[in-house]
Amino acid sequence: MDERLVAADAALKAGRLDEAIDLMIPVIREDPGQPVHIHRVLLTQLYKRARFAEGAEWGAAGLERYPRDLDLLNLTGVMLRKLKRYPEALARLDVAAKLAPNNTAVLSNRGNVLLDLDDGVRAEPVWTRLVRGDPRNAELLRQLGRSLQKQGKLAAAKSRFRQALALQKTLVEAWMDIIAIANEEQDPAEAQSLLEKALAANPDSQKLHEVRIILMRRAQENRRVDAYLSELVERMPDTAWVHFQLGATIGDYDRDRANVHLRRATELAPDNLDYLVSFIESLERTRSGDEGGHIEAAYQLVERALALKPTSPGQFKVLNEIMIRVCAFDDIPRLGDFKSLGRGWATTNRHTALLKHLAHVKTLDDRYELLEQHAIWGRKAEADAARNPVRHPAPRTPDGKIRLGLMSSDLRAHPVGYFAQPLFDNVDPRFELYVYSFYQGAQADRMQQYFASKSTAYRWNPEISSPNAAQMIADDQLDILIELGGTTHMNRLDLMAYRAAPRQASWLGYPHSAGLSTIDYLVTDPYNTPPKRDLLLETPLIMPHTWIALGRAVFTDAHEIKPGVPQDRSGLITYGTANNPHKYNREMFEVWARVLRETPGSRFMFVRPEGGTASFRRNVLAEFERGGVAGDRIVFSTVRGAHMPFYNEIDISLDTFPLTGGTTTTESLWMGVPVISLIGEAFYERLSYSILANSGLADLASDSIDGFVRKAVVLAGDRARRLELRHNLREMVRSGPLGQTGQFAQDFYDLIAKTVLAPA
């Protein structure tokens, strides 16, 4: 026998498994004809050491020599399953099952892979056979229940789970399975009852405590979760999962405290990827203190997260968002491609990530793919809502009023609130306004209070489940419900899937079709309505002039415009942007750099909080240098909120594309700074064009890259026009459709009335 195999045997007996593996591998590599038991031993040890990729490789090598060896087939299938290579695993186990149709280990492994593939139909006979052979095995009964559940046979699945629990009350996974069915059936009372029984039988189970937390979260009872977990933290101060769950719960309303607990979770469990990713996400969302420093700290944790090999769409979502935030364009492909990432988010209910996808479409096929990604989420949301449909009350007594519902958690001091304000300033007497907010903040700000005062009903419910919220809306007997938030943070787009109102529409808060077939309309205008109507899932409700108007809360003369043009004060042309980095991409930077190259002596200013982030500055400078523009021509003004005065330092704003500016475009024009924009095919590529056209500046929008560059360079050389705009643009905006808020409100209410009163 080869001396290395003798040494490997000794190492195995001494428990030095890695040493034994490293001795065996070169022996088999040199002579694949080693006896089959040597191959089996190697695979067994690779499995024990969780070296699954090597196990799959050496399993395949062994099977080339011994293609009908049952143990090699079974072990290789298990390794492939661990690698989530399910079709390959199934192929190996299918062969094994034909060789040994009564081998319970092979059957169990094959059944597990079928469940991994969500193939309940083929899994059911496998587990049925195993249960017949061992009818008092609780785990086998549970797996049979899972195969039934995956087919939608919920009653039969529950019966099997109950049988399993009757045999083994400590089988926590079976409790979780039957609770999941209660949730799937939208029966929170049954889920809660089952959970109490489960905890009584397993009082120290982390998994069941986490299920309890999930159920409370699903009911939007975050304060109850906070109290529950705060008590657990006192009892278990060094338990990582408790800190993690508490931090994940309170982030929306107490970000600094969330960071304390998430940091502690990562300290207690440094190799837990979920904890680390949640901490990264929380740091990236922290607005207090040194925002740029928080962003940098989050980004510096990305490599550590990647080393832990993320695989879930949720993990990819967070990592993608921080990479985008610092313009780390070279990192993003490490997570996946446009299609796989988007569909992963859509299928796992992480549709909020799709907003960050808009800036990365390149082709017409990409635009249609993005529509499909939204629709994938929409179909799932509608299927979920159908399991617990709302009960529509009898038609209300006609009173001559149109009940208009506006649903948004951003009807407060927020851009959505600023643009919606004209509707509240000019409430049409034909209408009653019903407002629905799920904002997680503790107190209402002044704008929120104002909106409430102008509404017939203002329903602010931060802790209400989706079925209950949908029923609340249905009980208000609206004529039409308009959502204003889309997939953005803290908004409850899923409520539109319940069809709580006979007509439903989207407006304002999200620059793309939401993805739900239950949303009938999208409010647009003649300029931003896509020429290709199939780039919208909804029917456009086209306003006569503009789809937005400028609310008085922000667009006031309190924002001073300095006389003259910035060029006169700085001695050079300053281009700039205040747009969010989620609208940036490499192609856009190439065009911006070209503009600077063709405007000798010019510079570019970023008015963004990310300016305080070292990685953002480094990556942005690298993009401009890639385009032939020296880094000393780029200026970063680090600011959040109080950014309007910085427009006094910018001569011309360069718009982002394909996702254009919206709020930033209106702010720039209000401060007398013209905007150069690129007109694209989709709705989100035409927002600035609408704003410019409604301000008398349609000529500053181009439908080509060359035209974009040419317009910017020509305007940079036209000091007289820039001076005239600096002094008069605000009045141009004020006197045009954007500034005529009363007329805008009338147009809006007329459009909605026409829609509501039209025959169904």
JORA-V408085 format. One record per residue. N is the residue number from 1. D_LAST is the distance of its C-alpha to the last C-alpha in Angstrom with 1 decimal. Layout:
n=N d_last=D_LAST
n=N d_last=D_LAST
This chain:
n=1 d_last=85.4
n=2 d_last=84.2
n=3 d_last=85.4
n=4 d_last=81.9
n=5 d_last=80.6
n=6 d_last=83.4
n=7 d_last=82.5
n=8 d_last=78.8
n=9 d_last=79.8
n=10 d_last=81.8
n=11 d_last=79.0
n=12 d_last=76.6
n=13 d_last=79.1
n=14 d_last=79.4
n=15 d_last=75.6
n=16 d_last=75.4
n=17 d_last=72.5
n=18 d_last=71.5
n=19 d_last=75.2
n=20 d_last=75.3
n=21 d_last=72.1
n=22 d_last=73.5
n=23 d_last=76.7
n=24 d_last=75.1
n=25 d_last=72.7
n=26 d_last=75.4
n=27 d_last=77.3
n=28 d_last=74.3
n=29 d_last=73.5
n=30 d_last=77.0
n=31 d_last=77.2
n=32 d_last=73.9
n=33 d_last=76.1
n=34 d_last=76.9
n=35 d_last=76.7
n=36 d_last=73.3
n=37 d_last=74.0
n=38 d_last=74.4
n=39 d_last=70.9
n=40 d_last=69.6
n=41 d_last=71.4
n=42 d_last=70.0
n=43 d_last=66.4
n=44 d_last=66.9
n=45 d_last=68.3
n=46 d_last=65.6
n=47 d_last=63.0
n=48 d_last=64.9
n=49 d_last=65.0
n=50 d_last=61.2
n=51 d_last=62.2
n=52 d_last=59.4
n=53 d_last=59.1
n=54 d_last=62.8
n=55 d_last=62.5
n=56 d_last=59.9
n=57 d_last=62.2
n=58 d_last=65.4
n=59 d_last=63.7
n=60 d_last=62.6
n=61 d_last=66.2
n=62 d_last=67.7
n=63 d_last=65.5
n=64 d_last=66.7
n=65 d_last=70.1
n=66 d_last=69.1
n=67 d_last=65.8
n=68 d_last=66.0
n=69 d_last=67.2
n=70 d_last=65.0
n=71 d_last=65.6
n=72 d_last=64.9
n=73 d_last=61.6
n=74 d_last=60.5
n=75 d_last=61.6
n=76 d_last=60.0
n=77 d_last=56.7
n=78 d_last=56.8
n=79 d_last=57.6
n=80 d_last=54.7
n=81 d_last=52.3
n=82 d_last=53.6
n=83 d_last=52.7
n=84 d_last=49.2
n=85 d_last=50.0
n=86 d_last=48.5
n=87 d_last=48.4
n=88 d_last=52.1
n=89 d_last=53.0
n=90 d_last=51.5
n=91 d_last=53.4
n=92 d_last=56.7
n=93 d_last=55.9
n=94 d_last=54.9
n=95 d_last=58.4
n=96 d_last=60.0
n=97 d_last=58.2
n=98 d_last=59.5
n=99 d_last=63.0
n=100 d_last=62.9
n=101 d_last=60.2
n=102 d_last=61.5
n=103 d_last=61.9
n=104 d_last=59.9
n=105 d_last=60.0
n=106 d_last=58.5
n=107 d_last=55.9
n=108 d_last=54.9
n=109 d_last=54.6
n=110 d_last=52.6
n=111 d_last=50.2
n=112 d_last=49.8
n=113 d_last=48.9
n=114 d_last=46.3
n=115 d_last=44.7
n=116 d_last=44.9
n=117 d_last=42.9
n=118 d_last=40.3
n=119 d_last=41.5
n=120 d_last=41.4
n=121 d_last=41.7
n=122 d_last=45.1
n=123 d_last=46.2
n=124 d_last=45.9
n=125 d_last=48.9
n=126 d_last=51.0
n=127 d_last=50.7
n=128 d_last=50.9
n=129 d_last=54.2
n=130 d_last=55.5
n=131 d_last=54.6
n=132 d_last=56.5
n=133 d_last=59.5
n=134 d_last=59.3
n=135 d_last=57.2
n=136 d_last=58.3
n=137 d_last=57.3
n=138 d_last=54.5
n=139 d_last=53.5
n=140 d_last=53.1
n=141 d_last=50.9
n=142 d_last=48.8
n=143 d_last=48.3
n=144 d_last=47.4
n=145 d_last=44.7
n=146 d_last=43.4
n=147 d_last=43.2
n=148 d_last=41.1
n=149 d_last=38.9
n=150 d_last=38.1
n=151 d_last=36.8
n=152 d_last=34.5
n=153 d_last=37.0
n=154 d_last=37.0
n=155 d_last=38.7
n=156 d_last=41.5
n=157 d_last=41.8
n=158 d_last=42.2
n=159 d_last=44.9
n=160 d_last=46.9
n=161 d_last=46.6
n=162 d_last=47.9
n=163 d_last=50.7
n=164 d_last=51.7
n=165 d_last=51.7
n=166 d_last=53.8
n=167 d_last=56.3
n=168 d_last=56.1
n=169 d_last=54.6
n=170 d_last=55.5
n=171 d_last=53.3
n=172 d_last=51.0
n=173 d_last=48.8
n=174 d_last=47.9
n=175 d_last=46.9
n=176 d_last=44.7
n=177 d_last=43.1
n=178 d_last=42.3
n=179 d_last=41.0
n=180 d_last=38.7
n=181 d_last=37.2
n=182 d_last=36.6
n=183 d_last=34.7
n=184 d_last=32.8
n=185 d_last=31.8
n=186 d_last=30.8
n=187 d_last=33.6
n=188 d_last=35.4
n=189 d_last=37.7
n=190 d_last=39.0
n=191 d_last=39.5
n=192 d_last=41.5
n=193 d_last=43.6
n=194 d_last=44.4
n=195 d_last=45.3
n=196 d_last=47.7
n=197 d_last=49.4
n=198 d_last=49.7
n=199 d_last=51.2
n=200 d_last=53.6
n=201 d_last=54.9
n=202 d_last=54.8
n=203 d_last=55.3
n=204 d_last=56.4
n=205 d_last=53.7
n=206 d_last=52.2
n=207 d_last=49.3
n=208 d_last=48.3
n=209 d_last=48.7
n=210 d_last=46.4
n=211 d_last=43.8
n=212 d_last=44.0
n=213 d_last=43.4
n=214 d_last=40.4
n=215 d_last=38.9
n=216 d_last=39.4
n=217 d_last=38.0
n=218 d_last=34.9
n=219 d_last=34.4
n=220 d_last=34.9
n=221 d_last=38.2
n=222 d_last=40.2
n=223 d_last=42.6
n=224 d_last=43.6
n=225 d_last=44.1
n=226 d_last=46.2
n=227 d_last=48.4
n=228 d_last=48.8
n=229 d_last=49.8
n=230 d_last=52.0
n=231 d_last=54.0
n=232 d_last=54.3
n=233 d_last=55.6
n=234 d_last=58.3
n=235 d_last=59.3
n=236 d_last=59.0
n=237 d_last=59.6
n=238 d_last=60.5
n=239 d_last=57.7
n=240 d_last=55.5
n=241 d_last=52.3
n=242 d_last=52.2
n=243 d_last=52.5
n=244 d_last=49.9
n=245 d_last=47.3
n=246 d_last=48.0
n=247 d_last=47.8
n=248 d_last=44.5
n=249 d_last=43.1
n=250 d_last=44.1
n=251 d_last=43.6
n=252 d_last=40.4
n=253 d_last=42.3
n=254 d_last=46.0
n=255 d_last=46.5
n=256 d_last=50.3
n=257 d_last=50.9
n=258 d_last=48.7
n=259 d_last=50.9
n=260 d_last=54.0
n=261 d_last=52.8
n=262 d_last=51.4
n=263 d_last=54.7
n=264 d_last=56.6
n=265 d_last=54.7
n=266 d_last=55.5
n=267 d_last=59.2
n=268 d_last=59.4
n=269 d_last=57.7
n=270 d_last=58.2
n=271 d_last=57.1
n=272 d_last=53.8
n=273 d_last=51.2
n=274 d_last=48.2
n=275 d_last=50.2
n=276 d_last=51.3
n=277 d_last=47.8
n=278 d_last=46.4
n=279 d_last=49.3
n=280 d_last=48.6
n=281 d_last=44.9
n=282 d_last=46.0
n=283 d_last=48.6
n=284 d_last=46.2
n=285 d_last=43.9
n=286 d_last=46.7
n=287 d_last=46.6
n=288 d_last=49.6
n=289 d_last=53.2
n=290 d_last=53.9
n=291 d_last=50.4
n=292 d_last=51.9
n=293 d_last=54.5
n=294 d_last=51.9
n=295 d_last=50.0
n=296 d_last=53.4
n=297 d_last=54.3
n=298 d_last=51.1
n=299 d_last=51.6
n=300 d_last=55.2
n=301 d_last=54.1
n=302 d_last=52.0
n=303 d_last=55.0
n=304 d_last=56.0
n=305 d_last=52.5
n=306 d_last=52.6
n=307 d_last=56.0
n=308 d_last=54.5
n=309 d_last=52.3
n=310 d_last=48.7
n=311 d_last=46.4
n=312 d_last=43.2
n=313 d_last=40.0
n=314 d_last=40.3
n=315 d_last=43.8
n=316 d_last=42.9
n=317 d_last=40.1
n=318 d_last=42.6
n=319 d_last=45.3
n=320 d_last=43.0
n=321 d_last=41.9
n=322 d_last=45.5
n=323 d_last=46.6
n=324 d_last=43.9
n=325 d_last=44.9
n=326 d_last=48.4
n=327 d_last=47.6
n=328 d_last=49.4
n=329 d_last=47.8
n=330 d_last=50.6
n=331 d_last=49.9
n=332 d_last=46.2
n=333 d_last=46.8
n=334 d_last=48.9
n=335 d_last=45.8
n=336 d_last=44.0
n=337 d_last=42.0
n=338 d_last=38.6
n=339 d_last=36.8
n=340 d_last=38.7
n=341 d_last=38.5
n=342 d_last=34.7
n=343 d_last=33.9
n=344 d_last=36.4
n=345 d_last=34.7
n=346 d_last=31.2
n=347 d_last=32.3
n=348 d_last=34.3
n=349 d_last=31.6
n=350 d_last=33.4
n=351 d_last=30.5
n=352 d_last=31.9
n=353 d_last=34.5
n=354 d_last=32.2
n=355 d_last=32.3
n=356 d_last=35.9
n=357 d_last=35.1
n=358 d_last=33.3
n=359 d_last=36.6
n=360 d_last=38.0
n=361 d_last=35.9
n=362 d_last=38.1
n=363 d_last=36.6
n=364 d_last=33.2
n=365 d_last=33.5
n=366 d_last=33.9
n=367 d_last=30.7
n=368 d_last=28.8
n=369 d_last=30.9
n=370 d_last=29.9
n=371 d_last=26.2
n=372 d_last=27.0
n=373 d_last=29.0
n=374 d_last=26.1
n=375 d_last=24.0
n=376 d_last=26.9
n=377 d_last=26.8
n=378 d_last=23.0
n=379 d_last=23.3
n=380 d_last=26.1
n=381 d_last=24.4
n=382 d_last=21.4
n=383 d_last=24.0
n=384 d_last=25.9
n=385 d_last=23.1
n=386 d_last=22.2
n=387 d_last=25.7
n=388 d_last=25.0
n=389 d_last=21.4
n=390 d_last=20.4
n=391 d_last=20.4
n=392 d_last=17.5
n=393 d_last=19.0
n=394 d_last=18.0
n=395 d_last=15.5
n=396 d_last=17.7
n=397 d_last=19.1
n=398 d_last=17.4
n=399 d_last=19.7
n=400 d_last=18.2
n=401 d_last=18.0
n=402 d_last=15.5
n=403 d_last=16.7
n=404 d_last=17.0
n=405 d_last=18.6
n=406 d_last=21.0
n=407 d_last=22.7
n=408 d_last=26.0
n=409 d_last=29.6
n=410 d_last=30.6
n=411 d_last=29.8
n=412 d_last=33.6
n=413 d_last=36.4
n=414 d_last=34.7
n=415 d_last=33.3
n=416 d_last=29.7
n=417 d_last=30.8
n=418 d_last=32.5
n=419 d_last=29.6
n=420 d_last=27.2
n=421 d_last=29.7
n=422 d_last=28.6
n=423 d_last=25.4
n=424 d_last=27.7
n=425 d_last=30.2
n=426 d_last=27.8
n=427 d_last=25.3
n=428 d_last=23.1
n=429 d_last=23.7
n=430 d_last=20.0
n=431 d_last=19.6
n=432 d_last=21.1
n=433 d_last=22.0
n=434 d_last=22.2
n=435 d_last=24.3
n=436 d_last=25.2
n=437 d_last=28.3
n=438 d_last=30.5
n=439 d_last=33.3
n=440 d_last=36.6
n=441 d_last=38.9
n=442 d_last=41.1
n=443 d_last=40.5
n=444 d_last=37.9
n=445 d_last=39.0
n=446 d_last=38.8
n=447 d_last=35.5
n=448 d_last=33.9
n=449 d_last=35.5
n=450 d_last=34.2
n=451 d_last=30.6
n=452 d_last=31.0
n=453 d_last=32.5
n=454 d_last=29.5
n=455 d_last=26.9
n=456 d_last=25.8
n=457 d_last=26.3
n=458 d_last=28.0
n=459 d_last=28.1
n=460 d_last=30.8
n=461 d_last=31.5
n=462 d_last=33.6
n=463 d_last=34.5
n=464 d_last=31.5
n=465 d_last=30.4
n=466 d_last=27.1
n=467 d_last=26.0
n=468 d_last=27.1
n=469 d_last=25.5
n=470 d_last=22.1
n=471 d_last=22.6
n=472 d_last=23.8
n=473 d_last=20.6
n=474 d_last=18.5
n=475 d_last=20.9
n=476 d_last=20.1
n=477 d_last=16.6
n=478 d_last=15.2
n=479 d_last=11.9
n=480 d_last=12.5
n=481 d_last=15.5
n=482 d_last=17.4
n=483 d_last=20.4
n=484 d_last=23.4
n=485 d_last=25.9
n=486 d_last=24.9
n=487 d_last=27.8
n=488 d_last=30.4
n=489 d_last=32.9
n=490 d_last=32.1
n=491 d_last=28.3
n=492 d_last=26.3
n=493 d_last=23.7
n=494 d_last=23.8
n=495 d_last=21.9
n=496 d_last=18.7
n=497 d_last=19.2
n=498 d_last=18.7
n=499 d_last=15.0
n=500 d_last=16.2
n=501 d_last=13.2
n=502 d_last=9.4
n=503 d_last=9.3
n=504 d_last=12.7
n=505 d_last=14.8
n=506 d_last=18.5
n=507 d_last=20.9
n=508 d_last=24.6
n=509 d_last=26.5
n=510 d_last=26.4
n=511 d_last=26.8
n=512 d_last=25.1
n=513 d_last=22.0
n=514 d_last=22.2
n=515 d_last=21.9
n=516 d_last=19.0
n=517 d_last=16.1
n=518 d_last=14.4
n=519 d_last=14.6
n=520 d_last=11.7
n=521 d_last=13.5
n=522 d_last=17.1
n=523 d_last=18.4
n=524 d_last=20.9
n=525 d_last=22.8
n=526 d_last=24.3
n=527 d_last=27.3
n=528 d_last=26.2
n=529 d_last=23.2
n=530 d_last=24.9
n=531 d_last=25.7
n=532 d_last=25.1
n=533 d_last=21.4
n=534 d_last=22.1
n=535 d_last=24.0
n=536 d_last=20.8
n=537 d_last=18.8
n=538 d_last=15.8
n=539 d_last=14.0
n=540 d_last=16.2
n=541 d_last=15.2
n=542 d_last=18.3
n=543 d_last=20.3
n=544 d_last=22.5
n=545 d_last=25.7
n=546 d_last=26.0
n=547 d_last=24.0
n=548 d_last=26.8
n=549 d_last=29.3
n=550 d_last=32.7
n=551 d_last=33.1
n=552 d_last=36.3
n=553 d_last=37.6
n=554 d_last=38.8
n=555 d_last=38.7
n=556 d_last=41.7
n=557 d_last=45.0
n=558 d_last=46.7
n=559 d_last=46.6
n=560 d_last=49.7
n=561 d_last=49.9
n=562 d_last=53.5
n=563 d_last=55.0
n=564 d_last=55.8
n=565 d_last=54.5
n=566 d_last=55.1
n=567 d_last=57.2
n=568 d_last=59.7
n=569 d_last=60.2
n=570 d_last=60.2
n=571 d_last=61.8
n=572 d_last=59.2
n=573 d_last=55.5
n=574 d_last=53.4
n=575 d_last=50.1
n=576 d_last=48.1
n=577 d_last=45.0
n=578 d_last=43.6
n=579 d_last=40.8
n=580 d_last=40.6
n=581 d_last=42.5
n=582 d_last=39.5
n=583 d_last=38.6
n=584 d_last=42.1
n=585 d_last=43.2
n=586 d_last=46.3
n=587 d_last=45.0
n=588 d_last=44.1
n=589 d_last=47.6
n=590 d_last=49.1
n=591 d_last=47.5
n=592 d_last=48.4
n=593 d_last=51.9
n=594 d_last=52.0
n=595 d_last=51.1
n=596 d_last=53.9
n=597 d_last=56.3
n=598 d_last=55.6
n=599 d_last=56.1
n=600 d_last=59.7
n=601 d_last=60.6
n=602 d_last=57.0
n=603 d_last=55.7
n=604 d_last=52.5
n=605 d_last=51.5
n=606 d_last=49.2
n=607 d_last=48.1
n=608 d_last=47.1
n=609 d_last=48.3
n=610 d_last=49.0
n=611 d_last=51.8
n=612 d_last=53.9
n=613 d_last=53.4
n=614 d_last=56.3
n=615 d_last=54.4
n=616 d_last=51.6
n=617 d_last=54.3
n=618 d_last=56.2
n=619 d_last=53.3
n=620 d_last=52.0
n=621 d_last=55.5
n=622 d_last=55.8
n=623 d_last=52.7
n=624 d_last=54.0
n=625 d_last=57.5
n=626 d_last=56.0
n=627 d_last=54.7
n=628 d_last=58.2
n=629 d_last=57.7
n=630 d_last=60.3
n=631 d_last=59.3
n=632 d_last=61.1
n=633 d_last=58.5
n=634 d_last=55.8
n=635 d_last=55.4
n=636 d_last=53.7
n=637 d_last=52.8
n=638 d_last=51.9
n=639 d_last=49.6
n=640 d_last=46.4
n=641 d_last=44.5
n=642 d_last=47.2
n=643 d_last=46.6
n=644 d_last=45.8
n=645 d_last=49.5
n=646 d_last=50.0
n=647 d_last=48.1
n=648 d_last=51.2
n=649 d_last=52.9
n=650 d_last=50.5
n=651 d_last=50.6
n=652 d_last=47.6
n=653 d_last=44.8
n=654 d_last=44.1
n=655 d_last=40.6
n=656 d_last=39.8
n=657 d_last=38.0
n=658 d_last=35.9
n=659 d_last=34.3
n=660 d_last=35.0
n=661 d_last=35.6
n=662 d_last=33.1
n=663 d_last=34.8
n=664 d_last=38.2
n=665 d_last=37.4
n=666 d_last=36.4
n=667 d_last=39.5
n=668 d_last=41.8
n=669 d_last=40.7
n=670 d_last=41.1
n=671 d_last=44.6
n=672 d_last=45.4
n=673 d_last=45.4
n=674 d_last=43.7
n=675 d_last=41.7
n=676 d_last=42.0
n=677 d_last=38.9
n=678 d_last=38.0
n=679 d_last=34.6
n=680 d_last=33.2
n=681 d_last=30.3
n=682 d_last=28.0
n=683 d_last=26.2
n=684 d_last=29.1
n=685 d_last=31.6
n=686 d_last=30.3
n=687 d_last=30.2
n=688 d_last=33.6
n=689 d_last=33.0
n=690 d_last=30.2
n=691 d_last=32.5
n=692 d_last=35.4
n=693 d_last=33.6
n=694 d_last=32.4
n=695 d_last=36.0
n=696 d_last=37.5
n=697 d_last=38.9
n=698 d_last=36.8
n=699 d_last=40.2
n=700 d_last=41.0
n=701 d_last=38.3
n=702 d_last=39.3
n=703 d_last=37.7
n=704 d_last=41.0
n=705 d_last=43.6
n=706 d_last=46.3
n=707 d_last=44.4
n=708 d_last=43.8
n=709 d_last=47.5
n=710 d_last=48.6
n=711 d_last=46.4
n=712 d_last=47.8
n=713 d_last=51.4
n=714 d_last=51.2
n=715 d_last=49.7
n=716 d_last=52.4
n=717 d_last=55.0
n=718 d_last=53.5
n=719 d_last=54.8
n=720 d_last=54.2
n=721 d_last=50.4
n=722 d_last=50.2
n=723 d_last=52.3
n=724 d_last=50.1
n=725 d_last=46.9
n=726 d_last=48.7
n=727 d_last=49.4
n=728 d_last=46.3
n=729 d_last=43.3
n=730 d_last=42.3
n=731 d_last=42.1
n=732 d_last=40.2
n=733 d_last=37.6
n=734 d_last=37.6
n=735 d_last=37.2
n=736 d_last=34.4
n=737 d_last=30.7
n=738 d_last=31.6
n=739 d_last=33.8
n=740 d_last=32.0
n=741 d_last=30.1
n=742 d_last=29.2
n=743 d_last=27.5
n=744 d_last=25.8
n=745 d_last=24.4
n=746 d_last=23.2
n=747 d_last=21.5
n=748 d_last=19.9
n=749 d_last=18.6
n=750 d_last=17.4
n=751 d_last=15.4
n=752 d_last=13.8
n=753 d_last=13.2
n=754 d_last=11.6
n=755 d_last=9.3
n=756 d_last=8.6
n=757 d_last=8.4
n=758 d_last=6.3
n=759 d_last=3.8
n=760 d_last=0.0
